[in-house]
Amino acid sequence: MLLSPYRHFCGPARSWRCDTLKRMAQDSELRIAVIGAGPAGVYSSDIFLRQLKKLGDELGVGTQARIDLFEKLPVPFGLVRYGVAPDHPSIKFIASALEKTLDNPNIHLYCDVEFGKDVTIDELLDRYDAVLFATGAVKDKPLGLPGADLDGVYGAAKFVEWYDGYPTGAREWPLEAEEVAVIGGGNVAMDVARELMRNADDLKERTDIPDNVYEGIVKNKAKTLHLFIRRGVAQAKFSVQELREMEKLPGVQLIINEDDFELDDDTIEEAGKDKLTRQMVEELFAIREMAEDMEDDGDTDFEGNPADRKYYIHFNSAPTEVLGEDGKVTAIRVEKTETGADGKMHRTGVFEEYPVQAVYHAIGYRPEEVTGIAYDAKGAHLANANGDGRITVSAEDGEIRERLYATGWAKRGPVGLIGSTKSDALLIVTNMLEDLAKAAEGGRVAPDRDPESIDRLLESRGIKPIDFAGWKRIDAFERSEGAQEGREHKKVIEPEQMRSLAHAE
């Protein structure tokens, strides 16, 4: 951990001054614990320090704080490192910004420390004036269709873990199916579909994928992919960036149904009210034209080269059943739907079956439950008061549990992009500061104010956290490994190797 800024004043002859200065520092700074070092946790830490500096004196809580950021994985960045497709060019920019925030003497990183296992809520409340949960989401929502338990049906989260090299994820993935279905109308579905259609060498050249993922994609047999979106063109939730990445897949022909693009005036007017929706629809119409050109040119890819893979995009198509034989997927049954300008979907009773041997569903994540914190199953998030981030006794009981907060997907459920966590964090930080200002002793209510207390507790349990310097050693190794192959980065995926690199002297 970081050394005390008062170390130069301390020594045998000056112990009284050392003790006094340490005590003053411990009494003056607020102490905040944040659980989860993904975007939500890091953004919240940064915003807390900024808002405290700006408003602390006015609120009577001072301007000094120490934030200890706990992460169960050996490395930080959560969703950015392990939840976004590796070929997103914006990833490295987001990770760079998060890293700059962590390189702050008032933020102390504790990776490889799992809340509920290595440290309890009561132990944190003894040492911190407030605890903020930014635990994200790692589980799939269940598909909920007949045949969902067949061999060959996969949740997107597990597949994403594989291709992103999640420390406890699968190391091999079955890519034997020649015909594949992907269910979902959002960015995760697009990521999954794109990776299933990817050329392995192209992906390796552009990204930080580890060797096992490259080797798996080299063997991928998928030649036909069907993406099923329940609602219409104007109701999809794709980002323009995702669509543009879909457009540039070497060797892949995009195929659409022109009838899906016959939008009525009311739907066009409604879509035009929102800038992002309007841009998405405009890009989808550009894809329609591209798909027509690909067909007219003799089934080519975006560069006019012969395509050996076909990517079908089906709007107004709601899967109703996964069909199988001998316990394995053989087809998917889909019902055509109609979607009004108001976004409401209506079923038509018209069905079609598509032969497939694998089905991936990307219909949403389910934020994980946290030991000792009530869970709102309906909203799929930690129980908090009216969405303001203050943890409550239960989802039904609005009684607030003091000094406990949630932000990001842990607070609101799995909706919104990475950038939306910033506005969310500002709301939660505002509420935290408001509560601290009302508390006794200027918010300094944790009885144990020794900043080294948490280190002693973890050490007594044999827990050896990975700090920011440890992360930098892992990152340096990944960069050196990538450089040997002409790449910017190459991920380390084994937890023990991460620990060895982080703790190397």
Summary of the structure (lengths in Angstrom):
residues: 505
radius of gyration: 25.3
end to end distance: 13.8
largest distance: 87.4
contacts: 1659
relative contact order: 0.16
helix: 41%
strand: 22%
